[in-house]
Amino acid sequence: MPDAPLITPDLVAVDVVAADRDDVTRRLVDLLVAAGRVTDAEGFLADVRAREAQMATGMPGGIGLPHARSEHVTVPSLAVAKVPAGVDFGAPDGPATLVFLIAAPSGGDSDHLKILAALARRLVHESFRTSLHEAPDAGAVADIVTREVVPS
């Protein structure tokens, strides 16, 4: 799966009800495992938690950006959750209603930083966030992210 797309509809969860950041992150990890992109859910979750412990990954505008490089990741991937009620990711302006989990192989180069930077550049635009909130289904979310974030 070396040329796998960064995001596909099966890596998007809409209308997620989650107790906290760990709950929503676990749901996204489960999608990555089901898609064959993560080999060990608990191992990858531990890597994500360790990264979160270094610094909160909440961004203004209702965004959570958990991310990690991990030996348990087979291909660079982006999983997305729409969480209407929001979960706390440590952002100064409150809970995150859009959560983007960036998963990168540990042996990879700076690909995940490029993904993170491209995503962050788009997320500062309210129109991009609104388009994701208004996207009717997982396929639409994946299409928007692919069009706006993934380098062509």
Residue frames relative to the residue before (quaternion, step in Angstrom):
aa qw qx qy qz dx dy dz
M 1.0000 0.0000 0.0000 0.0000 0.00 0.00 0.00
P 0.2031 0.8348 -0.4987 0.1148 3.64 1.06 0.58
D 0.7592 0.3332 -0.2035 0.5208 3.61 1.03 -0.63
A 0.2412 0.7950 -0.5215 0.1943 3.57 1.15 0.56
P 0.5218 -0.6176 0.4713 0.3523 3.59 -1.03 0.69
L 0.6167 -0.5726 0.3993 0.3640 3.56 -1.15 0.64
I 0.7998 0.0364 0.0250 0.5987 3.57 0.97 -0.90
T 0.0422 -0.7593 0.6492 0.0109 3.54 -1.16 0.77
P 0.6867 -0.4973 0.3116 0.4290 3.62 -1.14 0.39
D 0.6548 0.5203 -0.3320 0.4362 3.62 1.04 -0.60
L 0.6488 0.4733 -0.3253 0.4993 3.60 1.31 0.03
V 0.6188 0.5145 -0.3371 0.4886 3.58 1.29 0.34
A 0.0969 -0.7692 0.6302 0.0417 3.56 -0.95 0.95
V 0.1265 -0.7965 0.5887 0.0545 3.58 -0.76 1.03
D 0.8307 0.1925 -0.1581 0.4978 3.57 -1.24 0.54
V 0.2142 0.7942 -0.5320 0.2008 3.56 0.97 0.93
V 0.1524 -0.7259 0.6631 0.1009 3.53 -1.08 0.85
A 0.0705 0.8185 -0.5599 0.1077 3.57 -0.44 1.22
A 0.5113 -0.6661 0.4607 0.2874 3.55 -1.07 0.81
D 0.7956 -0.1040 0.1262 0.5834 3.57 0.99 -0.85
R 0.7474 -0.3989 0.2702 0.4575 3.58 -1.31 0.01
D 0.6345 0.5325 -0.3426 0.4433 3.59 1.00 -0.74
D 0.6334 0.5435 -0.3190 0.4490 3.58 1.02 -0.83
V 0.7043 0.4428 -0.2802 0.4790 3.61 0.79 -0.95
T 0.6219 0.5320 -0.3453 0.4593 3.60 1.04 -0.71
R 0.6374 0.5266 -0.3240 0.4599 3.58 0.97 -0.85
R 0.6465 0.5172 -0.3314 0.4526 3.61 0.93 -0.80
L 0.6639 0.4866 -0.3066 0.4780 3.58 1.00 -0.79
V 0.6142 0.5295 -0.3462 0.4718 3.59 1.04 -0.72
D 0.6305 0.5366 -0.3357 0.4492 3.59 0.98 -0.80
L 0.6280 0.5168 -0.3374 0.4741 3.60 1.04 -0.72
L 0.6549 0.5141 -0.3068 0.4611 3.59 0.99 -0.85
V 0.6310 0.5140 -0.3252 0.4816 3.59 1.05 -0.76
A 0.6648 0.5146 -0.3060 0.4467 3.60 0.86 -0.97
A 0.7019 0.4531 -0.2577 0.4854 3.58 1.12 -0.69
G 0.5160 -0.6714 0.4008 0.3499 3.59 1.28 0.05
R 0.5140 0.6657 -0.4019 0.3620 3.59 1.24 0.35
V 0.7343 0.2227 -0.1588 0.6213 3.57 1.31 -0.32
T 0.3290 -0.7914 0.4912 0.1555 3.57 -0.79 1.05
D 0.7901 0.1432 -0.0520 0.5938 3.59 1.15 -0.57
A 0.3453 -0.7808 0.4847 0.1903 3.57 -0.24 1.32
E 0.6937 0.4787 -0.2934 0.4512 3.60 0.79 -0.99
G 0.6472 0.5236 -0.3190 0.4530 3.58 0.98 -0.82
F 0.6784 0.4699 -0.2965 0.4807 3.58 0.93 -0.87
L 0.6214 0.5372 -0.3436 0.4552 3.60 0.99 -0.78
A 0.6292 0.5276 -0.3337 0.4629 3.59 1.00 -0.78
D 0.6506 0.5074 -0.3156 0.4686 3.59 1.00 -0.80
V 0.6497 0.5034 -0.3155 0.4743 3.59 0.99 -0.82
R 0.6507 0.5146 -0.3161 0.4604 3.60 0.95 -0.88
A 0.6353 0.5254 -0.3333 0.4575 3.59 0.99 -0.81
R 0.6476 0.5040 -0.3121 0.4787 3.59 1.01 -0.79
E 0.6484 0.5179 -0.3112 0.4632 3.59 0.96 -0.87
A 0.6362 0.5448 -0.3299 0.4355 3.58 1.05 -0.75
Q 0.6102 0.5547 -0.3496 0.4447 3.61 1.15 -0.54
M 0.7744 -0.1612 0.1476 0.5938 3.57 0.95 -0.90
A 0.5233 -0.6278 0.4723 0.3302 3.57 -0.98 0.85
T 0.2804 -0.7863 0.5330 0.1381 3.57 -1.03 0.78
G 0.3798 0.7026 -0.5057 0.3263 3.57 1.15 0.58
M 0.1476 -0.7719 0.6140 0.0730 3.55 -1.10 0.79
P 0.6000 -0.5432 0.4238 0.4065 3.59 -1.14 0.49
G 0.7085 0.4359 -0.3329 0.4440 3.55 -1.14 0.67
G 0.5877 -0.6133 0.3653 0.3808 3.58 1.22 0.30
I 0.4843 0.6768 -0.4083 0.3749 3.56 1.06 0.80
G 0.1015 -0.7400 0.6607 0.0743 3.55 -1.15 0.78
L 0.0655 -0.8240 0.5626 -0.0107 3.58 -0.81 1.02
P 0.0421 0.8029 -0.5932 0.0409 3.60 0.56 1.03
H 0.0976 0.8007 -0.5841 0.0905 3.57 -1.01 0.76
A 0.0864 0.7855 -0.6108 0.0496 3.54 -1.23 0.51
R 0.3286 -0.6373 0.6480 0.2568 3.47 -1.38 0.45
S 0.0567 0.8233 -0.5556 0.1010 3.56 -0.86 0.93
E 0.5257 -0.6206 0.4839 0.3231 3.54 -1.15 0.65
H 0.6431 0.5463 -0.3113 0.4372 3.59 1.25 -0.37
V 0.6089 0.5350 -0.3495 0.4699 3.60 1.30 -0.03
T 0.2962 -0.7914 0.5136 0.1485 3.59 -0.79 1.03
V 0.8017 0.0361 0.0222 0.5962 3.60 1.10 -0.65
P 0.5704 -0.5889 0.4214 0.3877 3.64 -0.94 0.72
S 0.0417 0.8196 -0.5611 0.1078 3.54 -0.76 1.10
L 0.1525 -0.7518 0.6347 0.0931 3.51 -1.29 0.52
A 0.0662 -0.7760 0.6271 0.0094 3.56 -0.75 1.11
V 0.1599 -0.8102 0.5629 0.0350 3.57 -0.98 0.89
A 0.0737 -0.7708 0.6309 0.0484 3.54 -1.10 0.79
K 0.2157 -0.7105 0.6533 0.1481 3.52 -1.13 0.81
V 0.0474 -0.8113 0.5803 -0.0531 3.55 -0.57 1.25
P 0.2775 -0.8268 0.4577 0.1730 3.60 0.21 1.25
A 0.7164 0.4279 -0.2642 0.4836 3.62 0.96 -0.78
G 0.4452 -0.7246 0.4258 0.3089 3.58 1.25 -0.29
V 0.0876 -0.7459 0.6570 0.0653 3.53 -1.34 0.49
D 0.5168 -0.6681 0.4465 0.2954 3.56 -1.08 0.75
F 0.0166 -0.7812 0.6241 -0.0089 3.55 -0.82 1.07
G 0.6425 -0.5765 0.3116 0.3972 3.57 1.22 0.44
A 0.4016 0.7036 -0.4941 0.3155 3.60 1.18 0.35
P 0.5703 -0.6316 0.4022 0.3380 3.59 -1.04 0.70
D 0.7461 0.4144 -0.2325 0.4664 3.60 1.09 -0.59
G 0.7524 -0.4171 0.2114 0.4640 3.58 1.18 0.39
P 0.8044 -0.3595 0.2091 0.4242 3.54 -1.35 -0.15
A 0.4628 -0.6637 0.5234 0.2671 3.51 -1.31 0.51
T 0.1735 -0.7771 0.5978 0.0924 3.56 -0.95 0.94
L 0.7057 0.2682 -0.2215 0.6172 3.57 1.35 -0.11
V 0.0358 -0.7996 0.5992 -0.0166 3.58 -0.73 1.07
F 0.1075 -0.7856 0.6094 0.0028 3.55 -0.82 1.13
L 0.1138 -0.7909 0.5995 0.0459 3.58 -0.59 1.14
I 0.1446 -0.7873 0.5973 0.0501 3.56 -0.59 1.20
A 0.0671 -0.7950 0.6028 -0.0140 3.54 -0.72 1.17
A 0.0150 0.8117 -0.5813 0.0557 3.56 -0.71 1.09
P 0.5162 -0.6280 0.4724 0.3406 3.58 -1.03 0.72
S 0.5517 -0.6363 0.4205 0.3375 3.59 -1.01 0.79
G 0.6855 0.4813 -0.2899 0.4631 3.58 1.06 -0.66
G 0.4983 0.6838 -0.4124 0.3376 3.56 1.28 -0.20
D 0.5360 -0.6025 0.4725 0.3555 3.53 -1.26 0.32
S 0.7780 -0.3291 0.2331 0.4818 3.58 -0.97 -0.71
D 0.2112 0.8194 -0.5105 0.1526 3.60 1.20 0.46
H 0.6918 0.4798 -0.3116 0.4405 3.58 0.81 -0.93
L 0.6195 0.5246 -0.3548 0.4639 3.61 1.11 -0.55
K 0.6183 0.5259 -0.3392 0.4755 3.59 1.10 -0.67
I 0.6350 0.5165 -0.3207 0.4766 3.58 1.01 -0.85
L 0.6562 0.5212 -0.3018 0.4546 3.55 0.90 -1.01
A 0.6755 0.4930 -0.2944 0.4626 3.59 0.90 -0.92
A 0.6622 0.4982 -0.3125 0.4643 3.60 0.91 -0.89
L 0.6550 0.5071 -0.3079 0.4680 3.57 0.97 -0.85
A 0.6577 0.5149 -0.3102 0.4540 3.58 0.90 -0.92
R 0.6305 0.5364 -0.3349 0.4502 3.59 1.01 -0.78
R 0.6863 0.4580 -0.2861 0.4872 3.61 1.01 -0.73
L 0.6668 0.5521 -0.3082 0.3945 3.58 0.96 -0.86
V 0.5776 0.5698 -0.3970 0.4291 3.60 1.15 -0.33
H 0.6456 0.5067 -0.3193 0.4738 3.60 1.21 -0.35
E 0.4381 -0.7189 0.4781 0.2501 3.55 -0.60 1.16
S 0.6125 0.5680 -0.3581 0.4171 3.60 1.03 -0.73
F 0.6359 0.5162 -0.3297 0.4695 3.60 1.05 -0.73
R 0.6620 0.4953 -0.3085 0.4704 3.59 0.89 -0.92
T 0.6486 0.5223 -0.3164 0.4543 3.58 0.97 -0.87
S 0.6461 0.5214 -0.3318 0.4479 3.58 0.92 -0.84
L 0.6529 0.4965 -0.3185 0.4751 3.60 1.04 -0.69
H 0.6405 0.5156 -0.3265 0.4662 3.59 0.97 -0.82
E 0.7385 0.4276 -0.2290 0.4684 3.58 0.97 -0.86
A 0.4495 0.6862 -0.4606 0.3391 3.60 1.23 -0.19
P 0.4348 -0.7620 0.4213 0.2297 3.60 -0.68 1.09
D 0.8223 0.0395 0.0077 0.5676 3.61 1.11 -0.50
A 0.7422 -0.4234 0.2912 0.4302 3.54 -1.35 0.13
G 0.6343 0.5456 -0.3334 0.4345 3.58 0.99 -0.79
A 0.6578 0.5032 -0.3080 0.4682 3.57 0.98 -0.84
V 0.6273 0.5231 -0.3384 0.4674 3.60 0.99 -0.78
A 0.6669 0.5001 -0.3044 0.4610 3.59 0.86 -0.97
D 0.6466 0.5214 -0.3214 0.4547 3.61 0.98 -0.82
I 0.6588 0.5084 -0.3149 0.4565 3.60 0.89 -0.91
V 0.6738 0.4888 -0.3010 0.4652 3.59 0.86 -0.95
T 0.6423 0.5218 -0.3254 0.4574 3.58 0.94 -0.85
R 0.6824 0.4952 -0.2844 0.4564 3.59 0.89 -0.95
E 0.7834 0.3926 -0.1807 0.4467 3.58 0.84 -0.99
V 0.7924 0.3503 -0.1501 0.4763 3.59 1.05 -0.71
V 0.6994 0.4842 -0.2880 0.4399 3.58 0.85 -0.95
P 0.4185 -0.6998 0.5091 0.2756 3.60 -0.75 0.99
S 0.3382 -0.7604 0.5180 0.1979 3.57 -0.94 0.84
